[in-house]
Amino acid sequence: MLKHGESQPVEEKPIHLTVDRSKKVEAPDFARPSDRFFTRHELEEKLHQSRQRLRQITEQANPADLEAKSFPHPIFGPLNLKQWVEFVGYHEQRHLAQMEEIKAQLP
């Protein structure tokens, strides 16, 4: 999107609501987990690599481009790329809360 996407500024969305677990959201098909098994080490490594790549892209990006270019989000609609980056952290917080809820239900 940064290199080839057109500038399509959009209004900022309330992405902070992502962490509100009282509102259940069905993941779109492309984002649903598969039946493939990963070890904890593999998952930690994949997460580390994706964070490093995201950090690298955002550090090299022109901040004006991050705010001027947008991409659709399945729940919030079009988000500028700056908000997409911020959304990643909120999304992780949501999943951490989900894991804590599941742990609390275990015997």
Secondary structure as UniProt FT lines:
FT   TURN            2..4
FT   HELIX           15..19
FT   TURN            21..22
FT   HELIX           29..31
FT   HELIX           40..60
FT   HELIX           63..68
FT   STRAND          69..73
FT   TURN            74..76
FT   STRAND          77..80
FT   HELIX           81..105
//
